[in-house]
Amino acid sequence: MRALVRRGSPRLRRIAAGFAFAWGLGAAWMAVAAPPVAPPASEEGGEDEEGEGGLPGLEEGALDEGETEGIDPVLLEQQRQLEFRDHLARAERAGREERWSESIREYSAALKIYDNEVVALRGRGLAYAQRAGEGRCSRQAIEDLSLLRVFDPKGAWLDERGTVLELMSRCPQGYRQERLELAEELAELETGERGRPDEVLALNAQFHHELAEQLGTKKSAKRHREQALELLERYAAETAARGNEQQPWAMQLRGDLYRRADRLSEALQVYRALLDRGVLGRDKSDALGQLVAELELQLRVRELAATQGARPSEAAEAAFNRGVQAMRGGDLSRARRELERAVEDSPWFPRAHYYLGQVYARTERLPQAIESFQ
């Protein structure tokens, strides 16, 4: 074409020059008007493997105090949301992998952005509880989850109030009043209601029992023990109605309270049921078995005393008490001497005869044992 223009008329050359100018001007306009080309997005939607993202003009960490002056408030809030979601995602991922300390750090970073945000508070509280371990006290977990009562009373708090109660039960030296009030509040809920633990009646009983032990010999201690026993009886009936098993510690406590109230037959019934379940370790099972044997002996002696009467002398009673103490301590020789002294002083002393028969039987003196039992 250039050759044609060179050979053509001056008019043709002017037309070609105008066309070239117009084409160059159009190309320049298109270059200015076209938007900048974005870098290719990654397969994760523009975020790296850790879920990080950002807004143009703001780098991660730009929300630190003193670095936000002059930034568009809308842009600033968007960046806060991105960083919050990023920390939350990291925390949840660490929790799924049971890296509890890392999970706690990420939840804490999220809470620095949005103080007392419910999801982060709940997550950090549960992570604290998991890090502490089963059965161990975690005040940090209790404090975080208790804040849900303030910031989400009709949502997350209803779900986690039972968790808070169970966590407080792990801290015997703290939260005495708070956990008792919460236990009584939850005990008033209907069975199966949201946030009501299955063991709430037993936990309530445990708190009353601990308070009674703290009060010692004060009259109010007896009232707390009576409340504890009533709650445990309700718990036993409730678990039976649901077809569930009682917690072993709750059964043990109920038996102990029956025994303390001198309701030996009921105590024996509970202890035997607990032994039959076979859920205790060997040492605890042996100790409870020995206690059952002693209670059976006491009941038999009471039956003999009721049918044969006759009160022993003070000397015989003192010798009897020393003999029983020696028998429980495993000193069968001394137990035999003291019990023989008791029956010699008071021949119609049924309890002494019965325990003496037990000592004879244990030392393989069977004829004497049979005579004592008769």
LODRENTI-827773 format. One record per residue: residue number from 1; residue in three letters; x, y, z of N, C-alpha, C in turn. Coordinates in steps of 0.1 Angstrom, whole numbers, plus 5000, padded with zeros to 4 digits. Layout:
// residues N
   num   residu    n_u    n_v    n_w   ca_u   ca_v   ca_w    c_u    c_v    c_w
   NUM      ala      X      Y      Z      X      Y      Z      X      Y      Z
...
END
This chain:
// residues 374
   num   residu    n_u    n_v    n_w   ca_u   ca_v   ca_w    c_u    c_v    c_w
     1      met   5008   4988   5000   5000   5000   5000   5009   5012   5000
     2      arg   5020   5011   5007   5029   5023   5008   5034   5026   4994
     3      ala   5036   5016   4985   5040   5019   4971   5030   5026   4964
     4      leu   5017   5022   4966   5006   5029   4959   5005   5043   4963
     5      val   5007   5046   4976   5006   5059   4981   5017   5068   4975
     6      arg   5030   5062   4974   5041   5069   4969   5038   5073   4954
     7      arg   5031   5063   4947   5029   5066   4933   5016   5074   4930
     8      gly   5007   5075   4940   4994   5081   4938   4995   5096   4939
     9      ser   4984   5102   4938   4983   5117   4938   4985   5122   4952
    10      pro   4988   5135   4952   4989   5142   4966   4976   5140   4974
    11      arg   4965   5140   4968   4952   5138   4975   4951   5124   4982
    12      leu   4956   5114   4974   4955   5101   4980   4965   5100   4992
    13      arg   4976   5106   4991   4985   5106   5002   4979   5112   5014
    14      arg   4972   5123   5012   4965   5130   5024   4955   5121   5030
    15      ile   4947   5114   5022   4937   5105   5028   4943   5094   5036
    16      ala   4954   5088   5031   4961   5077   5039   4967   5082   5052
    17      ala   4972   5094   5051   4978   5100   5064   4967   5102   5074
    18      gly   4955   5107   5070   4944   5109   5079   4939   5096   5085
    19      phe   4939   5086   5077   4934   5072   5082   4944   5067   5093
    20      ala   4957   5069   5090   4967   5064   5100   4966   5072   5113
    21      phe   4963   5085   5112   4962   5093   5124   4950   5088   5133
    22      ala   4939   5086   5126   4926   5082   5133   4928   5068   5139
    23      trp   4935   5059   5133   4937   5046   5138   4946   5046   5151
    24      gly   4956   5054   5150   4965   5056   5162   4958   5062   5173
    25      leu   4950   5072   5171   4942   5079   5182   4933   5069   5188
    26      gly   4926   5060   5181   4917   5050   5186   4924   5040   5195
    27      ala   4935   5036   5190   4943   5026   5198   4948   5032   5211
    28      ala   4951   5044   5211   4956   5051   5224   4944   5052   5233
    29      trp   4932   5055   5229   4920   5057   5237   4917   5043   5244
    30      met   4918   5033   5236   4914   5019   5241   4924   5015   5252
    31      ala   4937   5019   5251   4947   5015   5261   4944   5022   5274
    32      val   4940   5035   5273   4937   5043   5285   4924   5038   5292
    33      ala   4914   5035   5284   4901   5031   5290   4900   5017   5295
    34      ala   4908   5008   5290   4907   4994   5295   4911   4993   5309
    35      pro   4904   4984   5318   4907   4982   5332   4920   4974   5333
    36      pro   4927   4976   5345   4939   4969   5347   4937   4954   5348
    37      val   4946   4946   5343   4944   4931   5342   4948   4925   5356
    38      ala   4938   4918   5362   4940   4912   5376   4949   4900   5374
    39      pro   4957   4897   5384   4965   4885   5384   4956   4873   5385
    40      pro   4960   4862   5379   4951   4850   5379   4948   4846   5393
    41      ala   4935   4842   5396   4931   4838   5409   4935   4824   5411
    42      ser   4938   4821   5424   4943   4807   5428   4930   4798   5428
    43      glu   4933   4785   5430   4922   4776   5431   4914   4778   5443
    44      glu   4919   4785   5453   4912   4787   5466   4904   4800   5466
    45      gly   4902   4805   5454   4893   4818   5454   4901   4830   5457
    46      gly   4914   4830   5455   4922   4843   5457   4928   4843   5471
    47      glu   4927   4832   5479   4933   4832   5492   4943   4820   5492
    48      asp   4953   4822   5501   4963   4811   5502   4958   4800   5510
    49      glu   4966   4790   5513   4962   4778   5520   4957   4781   5534
    50      glu   4961   4792   5540   4957   4796   5554   4944   4804   5554
    51      gly   4939   4807   5542   4926   4814   5541   4928   4829   5543
    52      glu   4941   4834   5541   4943   4848   5542   4938   4856   5530
    53      gly   4933   4868   5532   4928   4876   5521   4930   4891   5526
    54      gly   4929   4900   5516   4931   4914   5520   4924   4923   5510
    55      leu   4924   4936   5514   4918   4946   5505   4929   4954   5499
    56      pro   4928   4959   5487   4939   4968   5481   4941   4980   5490
    57      gly   4954   4982   5493   4958   4994   5501   4959   4990   5515
    58      leu   4955   4978   5520   4956   4974   5534   4963   4961   5535
    59      glu   4973   4960   5542   4980   4947   5545   4975   4942   5558
    60      glu   4977   4928   5559   4973   4922   5572   4981   4929   5583
    61      gly   4974   4931   5594   4979   4938   5606   4978   4953   5605
    62      ala   4972   4958   5594   4970   4973   5593   4960   4978   5602
    63      leu   4954   4970   5610   4944   4975   5619   4949   4978   5633
    64      asp   4963   4977   5634   4969   4980   5647   4967   4995   5650
    65      glu   4966   4998   5663   4964   5012   5667   4974   5021   5662
    66      gly   4970   5032   5657   4979   5042   5651   4982   5041   5637
    67      glu   4976   5030   5630   4979   5028   5616   4967   5029   5607
    68      thr   4956   5034   5613   4943   5035   5605   4939   5049   5601
    69      glu   4948   5059   5605   4944   5073   5602   4944   5075   5587
    70      gly   4933   5081   5582   4932   5084   5568   4927   5073   5560
    71      ile   4924   5062   5565   4918   5051   5558   4903   5052   5557
    72      asp   4898   5049   5545   4883   5049   5543   4877   5040   5554
    73      pro   4867   5044   5562   4861   5036   5572   4854   5023   5567
    74      val   4848   5024   5555   4842   5012   5549   4853   5002   5546
    75      leu   4864   5007   5540   4875   4998   5537   4881   4992   5549
    76      leu   4882   5000   5560   4887   4995   5573   4879   4984   5579
    77      glu   4866   4986   5579   4857   4976   5584   4857   4963   5576
    78      gln   4858   4964   5563   4859   4952   5555   4872   4945   5558
    79      gln   4883   4952   5560   4895   4945   5564   4894   4938   5578
    80      arg   4887   4945   5587   4885   4939   5600   4878   4926   5599
    81      gln   4867   4926   5591   4859   4914   5589   4868   4903   5583
    82      leu   4876   4906   5573   4884   4896   5567   4894   4890   5577
    83      glu   4901   4898   5585   4910   4893   5595   4903   4885   5605
    84      phe   4891   4889   5610   4884   4882   5620   4881   4868   5615
    85      arg   4875   4867   5603   4871   4854   5597   4884   4845   5595
    86      asp   4895   4852   5592   4907   4844   5590   4912   4838   5603
    87      his   4912   4845   5614   4916   4840   5627   4906   4829   5631
    88      leu   4893   4831   5629   4883   4822   5633   4885   4809   5625
    89      ala   4887   4809   5612   4890   4797   5604   4902   4790   5609
    90      arg   4912   4797   5612   4925   4790   5618   4922   4784   5631
    91      ala   4914   4791   5640   4911   4785   5653   4903   4772   5652
    92      glu   4893   4772   5643   4884   4760   5641   4892   4749   5635
    93      arg   4901   4752   5626   4909   4741   5620   4919   4735   5630
    94      ala   4925   4743   5639   4934   4738   5649   4926   4730   5659
    95      gly   4913   4734   5662   4905   4726   5671   4902   4713   5666
    96      arg   4898   4712   5653   4895   4699   5647   4907   4690   5647
    97      glu   4919   4695   5647   4932   4687   5648   4937   4686   5662
    98      glu   4929   4691   5672   4932   4690   5686   4945   4697   5690
    99      arg   4948   4708   5683   4959   4716   5687   4953   4728   5695
   100      trp   4950   4725   5708   4942   4734   5716   4949   4747   5718
   101      ser   4962   4748   5721   4969   4760   5724   4968   4769   5712
   102      glu   4971   4764   5700   4970   4772   5688   4956   4777   5686
   103      ser   4946   4768   5688   4932   4772   5686   4929   4784   5696
   104      ile   4934   4783   5708   4931   4794   5718   4938   4807   5713
   105      arg   4950   4807   5708   4957   4819   5703   4949   4825   5692
   106      glu   4944   4817   5683   4936   4823   5671   4923   4829   5676
   107      tyr   4916   4822   5685   4904   4828   5690   4906   4841   5697
   108      ser   4917   4841   5705   4921   4854   5712   4924   4865   5702
   109      ala   4931   4862   5691   4933   4872   5681   4920   4877   5675
   110      ala   4911   4868   5673   4898   4872   5667   4890   4881   5677
   111      leu   4891   4878   5690   4885   4886   5700   4891   4900   5702
   112      lys   4903   4901   5698   4910   4915   5699   4903   4924   5688
   113      ile   4898   4917   5677   4892   4925   5667   4878   4928   5670
   114      tyr   4870   4918   5675   4856   4920   5679   4855   4914   5693
   115      asp   4856   4923   5703   4856   4919   5717   4842   4913   5720
   116      asn   4843   4901   5728   4831   4894   5732   4822   4889   5721
   117      glu   4828   4887   5709   4820   4881   5699   4816   4866   5703
   118      val   4804   4862   5701   4798   4850   5707   4805   4838   5702
   119      val   4807   4836   5689   4813   4824   5683   4827   4822   5688
   120      ala   4835   4833   5688   4849   4832   5693   4849   4829   5708
   121      leu   4840   4836   5716   4840   4833   5730   4837   4818   5733
   122      arg   4827   4813   5726   4823   4800   5728   4834   4790   5724
   123      gly   4840   4793   5713   4851   4784   5708   4863   4784   5717
   124      arg   4867   4796   5722   4878   4796   5731   4875   4789   5744
   125      gly   4863   4791   5749   4860   4785   5762   4860   4770   5761
   126      leu   4855   4764   5750   4855   4750   5748   4870   4745   5746
   127      ala   4878   4753   5739   4892   4749   5737   4899   4749   5750
   128      tyr   4897   4759   5759   4903   4759   5772   4899   4746   5779
   129      ala   4887   4742   5779   4882   4730   5786   4889   4718   5781
   130      gln   4891   4717   5767   4897   4705   5761   4912   4705   5765
   131      arg   4918   4716   5765   4933   4717   5769   4935   4712   5783
   132      ala   4926   4716   5792   4927   4712   5806   4927   4697   5808
   133      gly   4919   4690   5800   4917   4676   5801   4905   4672   5809
   134      glu   4901   4659   5807   4889   4654   5813   4890   4654   5829
   135      gly   4880   4660   5835   4879   4661   5849   4887   4671   5856
   136      arg   4895   4679   5848   4903   4690   5854   4897   4703   5854
   137      cys   4899   4711   5864   4893   4725   5865   4900   4734   5855
   138      ser   4891   4742   5848   4896   4753   5839   4888   4765   5842
   139      arg   4894   4774   5849   4886   4787   5852   4885   4795   5840
   140      gln   4895   4795   5831   4894   4803   5818   4882   4798   5810
   141      ala   4880   4785   5809   4869   4780   5802   4855   4784   5808
   142      ile   4855   4784   5821   4842   4788   5828   4840   4803   5826
   143      glu   4850   4811   5827   4848   4826   5825   4843   4829   5811
   144      asp   4849   4823   5801   4845   4825   5787   4831   4821   5784
   145      leu   4828   4809   5788   4814   4803   5786   4804   4810   5794
   146      ser   4807   4815   5806   4798   4822   5814   4794   4835   5808
   147      leu   4803   4841   5800   4800   4854   5794   4789   4853   5783
   148      leu   4786   4840   5779   4775   4838   5769   4762   4842   5775
   149      arg   4761   4841   5788   4748   4845   5795   4745   4860   5794
   150      val   4756   4867   5792   4754   4882   5790   4752   4885   5775
   151      phe   4760   4879   5767   4761   4884   5753   4752   4876   5743
   152      asp   4747   4864   5748   4738   4856   5739   4729   4848   5749
   153      pro   4721   4854   5757   4713   4847   5767   4703   4837   5762
   154      lys   4698   4840   5750   4687   4831   5744   4692   4822   5733
   155      gly   4705   4822   5732   4711   4813   5721   4722   4804   5727
   156      ala   4734   4808   5725   4745   4799   5729   4745   4796   5744
   157      trp   4741   4805   5752   4741   4802   5767   4732   4791   5770
   158      leu   4720   4790   5763   4711   4779   5766   4718   4765   5763
   159      asp   4726   4765   5753   4733   4753   5749   4744   4749   5758
   160      glu   4751   4759   5763   4763   4757   5771   4762   4758   5786
   161      arg   4750   4761   5791   4749   4763   5806   4751   4750   5813
   162      gly   4748   4739   5807   4751   4726   5813   4766   4723   5813
   163      thr   4772   4727   5803   4787   4726   5802   4794   4734   5813
   164      val   4789   4746   5815   4794   4754   5826   4793   4748   5839
   165      leu   4781   4742   5842   4778   4735   5854   4788   4724   5856
   166      glu   4790   4716   5846   4799   4704   5847   4813   4709   5849
   167      leu   4817   4720   5843   4831   4725   5845   4833   4730   5859
   168      met   4822   4737   5864   4823   4742   5878   4824   4730   5888
   169      ser   4818   4719   5885   4819   4707   5894   4833   4702   5895
   170      arg   4842   4705   5885   4856   4701   5885   4864   4710   5894
   171      cys   4859   4720   5899   4867   4730   5907   4861   4730   5922
   172      pro   4865   4720   5930   4858   4719   5943   4861   4731   5953
   173      gln   4872   4738   5950   4875   4749   5959   4870   4763   5954
   174      gly   4862   4763   5943   4857   4775   5938   4843   4774   5933
   175      tyr   4837   4786   5930   4824   4787   5925   4813   4780   5933
   176      arg   4815   4779   5946   4806   4771   5955   4792   4777   5953
   177      gln   4790   4790   5955   4777   4796   5955   4771   4796   5940
   178      glu   4780   4800   5931   4775   4801   5917   4771   4788   5911
   179      arg   4778   4777   5914   4774   4764   5908   4762   4758   5915
   180      leu   4760   4761   5928   4748   4757   5935   4736   4764   5930
   181      glu   4737   4777   5927   4726   4784   5922   4722   4779   5907
   182      leu   4733   4777   5899   4731   4772   5886   4725   4758   5886
   183      ala   4730   4750   5895   4724   4736   5895   4710   4736   5899
   184      glu   4706   4744   5909   4692   4745   5913   4683   4751   5902
   185      glu   4689   4760   5894   4681   4766   5883   4679   4755   5872
   186      leu   4689   4748   5869   4688   4737   5858   4680   4726   5863
   187      ala   4680   4723   5876   4672   4712   5881   4657   4714   5880
   188      glu   4653   4727   5879   4639   4730   5878   4634   4728   5863
   189      leu   4643   4726   5854   4639   4724   5840   4633   4710   5838
   190      glu   4625   4709   5828   4619   4696   5824   4630   4687   5819
   191      thr   4629   4674   5821   4639   4664   5816   4639   4665   5801
   192      gly   4652   4666   5796   4654   4667   5781   4653   4681   5776
   193      glu   4651   4691   5784   4650   4705   5780   4664   4710   5776
   194      arg   4665   4719   5767   4677   4724   5761   4687   4729   5772
   195      gly   4699   4723   5772   4709   4727   5782   4708   4721   5795
   196      arg   4699   4711   5797   4697   4705   5811   4705   4692   5810
   197      pro   4716   4691   5818   4724   4679   5818   4716   4667   5824
   198      asp   4719   4655   5820   4712   4643   5825   4716   4641   5840
   199      glu   4728   4646   5844   4732   4644   5858   4730   4656   5867
   200      val   4721   4665   5863   4720   4678   5870   4716   4675   5884
   201      leu   4707   4666   5887   4702   4663   5900   4713   4658   5909
   202      ala   4722   4649   5903   4733   4643   5910   4743   4654   5913
   203      leu   4746   4663   5903   4756   4674   5906   4751   4683   5917
   204      asn   4738   4686   5916   4732   4694   5927   4734   4688   5940
   205      ala   4731   4675   5941   4733   4667   5954   4748   4668   5958
   206      gln   4757   4666   5949   4771   4667   5952   4775   4680   5958
   207      phe   4770   4691   5953   4773   4705   5958   4767   4706   5972
   208      his   4755   4701   5975   4749   4702   5988   4758   4694   5998
   209      his   4762   4682   5993   4771   4674   6002   4784   4681   6006
   210      glu   4790   4686   5996   4803   4693   5998   4801   4705   6008
   211      leu   4790   4712   6006   4787   4723   6015   4785   4718   6029
   212      ala   4778   4707   6031   4776   4701   6044   4789   4697   6050
   213      glu   4798   4691   6043   4811   4688   6048   4819   4700   6052
   214      gln   4817   4711   6045   4824   4723   6049   4818   4729   6062
   215      leu   4805   4728   6064   4799   4733   6076   4802   4725   6088
   216      gly   4806   4712   6086   4810   4704   6098   4798   4700   6106
   217      thr   4798   4704   6119   4788   4699   6129   4777   4709   6130
   218      lys   4776   4720   6122   4766   4729   6123   4752   4723   6119
   219      lys   4741   4728   6125   4728   4723   6122   4725   4723   6107
   220      ser   4729   4734   6101   4726   4735   6086   4733   4724   6078
   221      ala   4743   4718   6083   4750   4707   6076   4740   4695   6074
   222      lys   4733   4692   6084   4723   4681   6084   4713   4684   6073
   223      arg   4708   4696   6072   4698   4700   6062   4703   4698   6048
   224      his   4716   4702   6046   4722   4700   6033   4723   4686   6029
   225      arg   4727   4677   6039   4728   4663   6036   4714   4657   6033
   226      glu   4704   4661   6039   4690   4657   6036   4686   4661   6022
   227      gln   4690   4673   6018   4687   4678   6005   4694   4669   5995
   228      ala   4707   4667   5998   4715   4659   5988   4709   4645   5986
   229      leu   4705   4639   5997   4699   4625   5996   4686   4625   5988
   230      glu   4678   4635   5991   4665   4637   5983   4668   4638   5968
   231      leu   4678   4646   5965   4681   4649   5951   4686   4636   5944
   232      leu   4694   4628   5952   4700   4616   5946   4689   4605   5944
   233      glu   4679   4605   5953   4667   4596   5951   4659   4600   5939
   234      arg   4658   4613   5936   4651   4618   5924   4659   4614   5912
   235      tyr   4672   4615   5913   4681   4612   5902   4680   4597   5898
   236      ala   4680   4589   5908   4679   4574   5906   4666   4571   5899
   237      ala   4655   4577   5903   4642   4575   5897   4642   4580   5883
   238      glu   4648   4592   5881   4648   4598   5867   4656   4590   5857
   239      thr   4668   4585   5861   4676   4577   5852   4669   4563   5849
   240      ala   4662   4558   5859   4655   4545   5857   4644   4547   5847
   241      ala   4637   4558   5848   4626   4561   5839   4631   4563   5824
   242      arg   4643   4568   5823   4649   4570   5810   4656   4557   5805
   243      gly   4657   4547   5813   4664   4535   5809   4679   4536   5809
   244      asn   4684   4546   5816   4699   4548   5817   4705   4543   5830
   245      glu   4718   4542   5830   4725   4538   5842   4729   4551   5850
   246      gln   4729   4549   5863   4734   4560   5872   4749   4561   5871
   247      gln   4754   4573   5874   4768   4575   5875   4773   4568   5888
   248      pro   4784   4560   5887   4789   4553   5899   4791   4562   5911
   249      trp   4797   4574   5908   4800   4582   5920   4787   4587   5927
   250      ala   4776   4588   5919   4763   4592   5925   4758   4581   5933
   251      met   4759   4569   5929   4755   4557   5936   4763   4556   5949
   252      gln   4776   4558   5948   4784   4557   5960   4780   4567   5970
   253      leu   4778   4579   5966   4774   4590   5975   4760   4587   5981
   254      arg   4751   4582   5974   4738   4579   5979   4739   4568   5990
   255      gly   4747   4558   5988   4749   4548   5998   4756   4553   6010
   256      asp   4766   4562   6008   4773   4568   6020   4763   4577   6028
   257      leu   4754   4584   6021   4744   4592   6029   4734   4584   6036
   258      tyr   4730   4573   6030   4721   4563   6037   4728   4558   6050
   259      arg   4740   4554   6048   4748   4549   6060   4749   4559   6071
   260      arg   4752   4571   6067   4754   4582   6077   4741   4585   6084
   261      ala   4730   4583   6077   4717   4585   6083   4712   4572   6090
   262      asp   4721   4562   6091   4718   4550   6098   4707   4542   6091
   263      arg   4706   4543   6078   4696   4536   6070   4704   4525   6063
   264      leu   4708   4515   6071   4718   4505   6067   4712   4496   6056
   265      ser   4700   4492   6057   4694   4483   6047   4694   4490   6033
   266      glu   4691   4503   6032   4691   4510   6020   4705   4512   6014
   267      ala   4714   4514   6024   4728   4516   6020   4733   4503   6014
   268      leu   4730   4492   6020   4735   4479   6015   4729   4476   6001
   269      gln   4717   4480   5999   4710   4477   5986   4718   4485   5975
   270      val   4721   4498   5978   4728   4506   5968   4742   4501   5965
   271      tyr   4749   4497   5976   4763   4492   5975   4764   4479   5967
   272      arg   4754   4470   5970   4754   4458   5962   4751   4460   5947
   273      ala   4742   4469   5944   4739   4472   5930   4751   4478   5923
   274      leu   4759   4486   5930   4771   4492   5925   4782   4481   5922
   275      leu   4783   4472   5932   4793   4461   5930   4789   4452   5918
   276      asp   4776   4449   5917   4771   4441   5906   4774   4446   5892
   277      arg   4775   4460   5891   4777   4466   5878   4791   4463   5873
   278      gly   4801   4461   5883   4815   4458   5879   4822   4469   5872
   279      val   4818   4482   5876   4825   4494   5870   4836   4500   5878
   280      leu   4838   4494   5890   4848   4500   5899   4861   4493   5896
   281      gly   4872   4500   5899   4885   4493   5899   4887   4483   5910
   282      arg   4897   4475   5909   4899   4464   5918   4900   4469   5933
   283      asp   4908   4480   5935   4910   4485   5949   4896   4490   5954
   284      lys   4889   4498   5947   4877   4503   5951   4866   4492   5953
   285      ser   4866   4482   5945   4857   4471   5946   4860   4463   5958
   286      asp   4873   4461   5961   4876   4453   5974   4872   4461   5986
   287      ala   4875   4474   5986   4871   4482   5998   4856   4483   6000
   288      leu   4848   4484   5989   4834   4484   5990   4829   4471   5995
   289      gly   4835   4460   5990   4831   4447   5994   4833   4444   6009
   290      gln   4844   4450   6014   4846   4449   6028   4836   4457   6036
   291      leu   4832   4468   6031   4822   4477   6038   4809   4470   6038
   292      val   4805   4463   6027   4793   4456   6026   4792   4445   6037
   293      ala   4804   4438   6038   4804   4427   6048   4802   4432   6062
   294      glu   4808   4444   6065   4806   4450   6078   4792   4454   6081
   295      leu   4786   4460   6071   4772   4464   6072   4763   4452   6074
   296      glu   4765   4441   6067   4757   4429   6069   4759   4424   6083
   297      leu   4771   4425   6088   4773   4420   6102   4766   4429   6112
   298      gln   4766   4442   6110   4759   4452   6119   4744   4449   6119
   299      leu   4739   4446   6107   4724   4444   6106   4721   4431   6114
   300      arg   4729   4421   6112   4727   4408   6119   4727   4410   6134
   301      val   4737   4417   6139   4738   4420   6153   4726   4427   6158
   302      arg   4721   4437   6151   4709   4444   6155   4697   4435   6156
   303      glu   4696   4426   6147   4685   4416   6148   4686   4408   6160
   304      leu   4698   4403   6164   4701   4395   6176   4697   4403   6188
   305      ala   4702   4416   6188   4699   4424   6200   4684   4427   6202
   306      ala   4677   4428   6190   4663   4431   6191   4655   4419   6196
   307      thr   4660   4407   6193   4653   4395   6197   4657   4389   6210
   308      gln   4670   4392   6215   4675   4386   6227   4676   4396   6238
   309      gly   4676   4409   6235   4676   4420   6245   4689   4419   6254
   310      ala   4687   4424   6267   4698   4424   6277   4709   4434   6273
   311      arg   4710   4445   6281   4721   4455   6278   4733   4450   6285
   312      pro   4745   4452   6279   4758   4448   6285   4762   4458   6295
   313      ser   4772   4454   6303   4777   4463   6313   4787   4473   6306
   314      glu   4790   4484   6313   4799   4494   6307   4813   4487   6303
   315      ala   4818   4479   6312   4830   4472   6309   4830   4463   6297
   316      ala   4818   4456   6296   4817   4447   6284   4815   4455   6271
   317      glu   4808   4466   6272   4807   4475   6260   4820   4481   6256
   318      ala   4828   4485   6266   4842   4491   6263   4850   4480   6256
   319      ala   4850   4468   6262   4858   4457   6256   4853   4453   6242
   320      phe   4840   4453   6240   4834   4451   6227   4839   4461   6217
   321      asn   4839   4474   6220   4843   4484   6211   4858   4482   6207
   322      arg   4866   4479   6217   4881   4477   6214   4882   4465   6205
   323      gly   4874   4454   6208   4876   4442   6200   4872   4445   6185
   324      val   4861   4452   6183   4856   4455   6169   4867   4464   6162
   325      gln   4872   4474   6170   4883   4482   6164   4895   4474   6159
   326      ala   4899   4465   6168   4910   4456   6165   4907   4447   6153
   327      met   4895   4442   6152   4891   4433   6141   4891   4441   6128
   328      arg   4887   4453   6128   4887   4461   6116   4901   4465   6112
   329      gly   4910   4466   6122   4924   4468   6119   4932   4456   6115
   330      gly   4926   4444   6115   4933   4432   6111   4940   4425   6123
   331      asp   4939   4430   6135   4946   4424   6146   4936   4414   6153
   332      leu   4935   4402   6147   4925   4393   6152   4928   4387   6165
   333      ser   4941   4386   6169   4944   4381   6183   4939   4390   6194
   334      arg   4941   4403   6192   4936   4413   6202   4921   4413   6201
   335      ala   4915   4412   6189   4901   4412   6188   4895   4401   6196
   336      arg   4901   4389   6195   4895   4377   6202   4896   4379   6217
   337      arg   4907   4384   6222   4909   4386   6237   4898   4396   6242
   338      glu   4896   4408   6235   4887   4418   6239   4873   4413   6239
   339      leu   4869   4406   6228   4855   4401   6227   4852   4390   6237
   340      glu   4862   4381   6239   4860   4371   6250   4858   4378   6263
   341      arg   4866   4389   6266   4864   4396   6278   4849   4402   6279
   342      ala   4844   4406   6268   4831   4412   6267   4820   4402   6270
   343      val   4821   4390   6264   4811   4380   6267   4812   4374   6280
   344      glu   4824   4374   6286   4826   4369   6299   4820   4378   6309
   345      asp   4821   4391   6307   4815   4401   6316   4800   4401   6315
   346      ser   4795   4400   6302   4781   4400   6300   4777   4389   6291
   347      pro   4774   4377   6296   4771   4365   6288   4760   4367   6278
   348      trp   4750   4376   6281   4739   4378   6272   4741   4391   6263
   349      phe   4753   4391   6257   4757   4402   6249   4757   4397   6234
   350      pro   4746   4398   6227   4745   4391   6214   4756   4397   6204
   351      arg   4757   4410   6204   4767   4416   6194   4781   4410   6196
   352      ala   4785   4410   6209   4798   4405   6212   4800   4390   6208
   353      his   4790   4382   6210   4790   4368   6206   4791   4367   6191
   354      tyr   4784   4375   6184   4784   4374   6169   4798   4378   6164
   355      tyr   4803   4389   6168   4816   4393   6163   4827   4383   6167
   356      leu   4826   4378   6179   4836   4368   6184   4835   4355   6175
   357      gly   4823   4352   6171   4821   4340   6161   4828   4344   6148
   358      gln   4827   4356   6144   4834   4360   6131   4849   4359   6133
   359      val   4855   4363   6144   4869   4361   6147   4873   4347   6147
   360      tyr   4866   4338   6154   4869   4324   6154   4869   4318   6140
   361      ala   4859   4322   6132   4858   4317   6119   4870   4321   6110
   362      arg   4874   4333   6112   4885   4338   6104   4899   4332   6108
   363      thr   4899   4327   6121   4912   4321   6126   4910   4306   6126
   364      glu   4900   4301   6118   4898   4287   6116   4895   4279   6129
   365      arg   4889   4285   6139   4884   4278   6151   4869   4276   6149
   366      leu   4866   4266   6141   4852   4265   6137   4843   4260   6148
   367      pro   4846   4251   6157   4837   4247   6167   4834   4259   6176
   368      gln   4844   4267   6180   4841   4279   6188   4832   4289   6181
   369      ala   4835   4290   6167   4827   4299   6159   4812   4295   6159
   370      ile   4810   4282   6158   4796   4277   6158   4789   4280   6171
   371      glu   4797   4277   6182   4791   4280   6195   4788   4294   6197
   372      ser   4796   4303   6193   4794   4317   6195   4781   4322   6187
   373      phe   4780   4317   6175   4768   4320   6166   4755   4315   6172
   374      gln   4756   4304   6179   4744   4298   6185   4740   4306   6197
END
